[in-house]
Amino acid sequence: MQLEIRPDPAEVGRARRWARSRLAGSGITADEPLAETLILLVSELVTNAVVHTGRPAVLRLCLPGPAAEECPSATVRVEVTDRSSRAPVPRCADDDATGGRGLALVDCLADRWGWSPEGAGKSIWCELDRCSQPRQSAALACGGGLSAYGDLAFEAV
């Protein structure tokens, strides 16, 4: 499944709504912790693409089918491909900054994540294992306020 994303901040909300609408068909209910984590990851990756590239992007979701509810290896994958070849780079975000923590959140919440060049641009992806232990909230998982990173946060550019 994929969604074309225009370089407009309003697209982030549209991407969240689109992702939520796809969850039920995969057997992931809206009240599962996985659902909220997935929506947060979609939001962060799409925001990075829209804000930092100013170019169109593509959001892809790979969701397990309804029968995968009992499958311990079911993995959910979120991938955003954009047309900027600039790699994700570390960025310092102080306590008052309103941005710059997106990839730190992805790192805390996803079971795996990474990026690779794709054509003239890049693809940033993350995966969640459906049947892994429930994750804590972002603040708790990252030591409260993402302190596991000290003053360092990440953004995709």
Helices and strands as residue ranges (DSSP letters): E 2-5, H 10-23, G 24-26, H 33-53, E 57-62, G 66-70, E 75-82, E 89-92, H 102-109, E 112-118, E 121-129, H 138-141, G 147-149, E 152-155
